[in-house]
Amino acid sequence: DNLPADVRNQVSDGLIDYAISGRGDVKRLSGRDGYRLRIGRYRVIFDEDRTTILAIYIGKRETTTYSRS
């Protein structure tokens, strides 16, 4: 709810596109479980299994983005 509406729509569209097609700027995280999806200046840290994508963190890219526990 804290994301601007346009960013919320971009993130939603990016996650849906990845879920359907597997496309997107996605990398496996090193040193922890999960993946990173880049959507403009924002990052979605997520985990997935065969049927579900669970967004763990959504936020603007900063130096601390990947150091969350």
C-alpha angles and dihedrals in degrees: 000000000000094000119094112257094249092052091046089055092048092050092047092049091047093051093046091049091050092047093051103037108013088237123137142084096291128160132176111247116244119226095017141046121272143044140269123228115195116213109173109296091343130088130205115203107201146159126213144190130184095292108018140057111198115197107213099177135007119186150122114290110263134155090267097048096103098036095074116121 
